[in-house]
């Protein structure tokens, strides 16, 4: 078997066999296939696409390229959740303790953020003492005992994805849906989940700007999961504006706590219930979406989810008192209001631009080596569709620097106010087959 023949076959639009796909992945990981040939194949895939069978085999081969996590020691059906990312992505901070509070094991492996704001671990580390460095034995013990634990993702999982992603990043093939889908799903499958719930975002603050592309990606990932024996579902959500009101690490932790108390933003709660109900159903704890949502709503109203959050934070060395005293979270030296210049209705809050400003303030990383300012960020007081009066605060900038003129200018350019606006629909579609 020769790599040049595999490249030519895909270039001409033919379907690759499982043996050819495995030959490529094995050879690229062990170094016998050079970057220039791997790059040629990824570009051929970009232009010629792949069938569902090819994508499933590519994913399976990537999973087998490194270690996999054995979660068989955890009792019950393990359900993992993944988001393709966005701005103000507080979901996991609420979702994990909420779902765990109704008896579903949440064994969450996650990483650090690159881009708009920190990842889930960065956000949790804004709580003093919290750490995600757990031995596998302790991780499994906590999930069995308390139904929840979060651990940093191992660097040994899916080495094929690490090599391929770096190659795609410099060769113009990042936007290929088969390659995106296999990248995401290989890591989720290798992490040991029995079932997977995906949030695929679309809009200005999402990787998939176009909804048709988001639907194709979601359907592809659901097909992959089902082909390799994982119960998989996806929710297509709007990310044309930031989710919730907080953009920044400590700010998002506080917003998560507010939501667990029943006082959070309506859109964040709506998304958490949609994703959570799919997780609860996948774990066999409810027979319908309505039954699952009722379980979750009861847990919120009875304080069980907030109690689980406290337990989770304490188990991993964090200060659980932040649940009752969020002022103990990192605080920025300055809180600067951005006032509306005109009256009307908010018609646009460009999520990508607001996210870039938050990163400029220190809430995110431009490179993996950058440090995070846990206190930095933005709190929105208005969302698309809300009325606003000239002189009213649109948002608050949280920064350790008083001179934020450049930030102000960028934020004004990212927000539009007109005479009429409608609130966008948050959940576009749910895909289960």
Order of alpha helices (4+ residues) and beta strands (2+ residues): alpha-alpha-alpha-alpha-beta-alpha-beta-alpha-alpha-beta-alpha-alpha-beta-alpha-beta-beta-alpha-alpha-alpha-alpha-beta-beta-alpha-beta-beta-beta-alpha-beta-beta
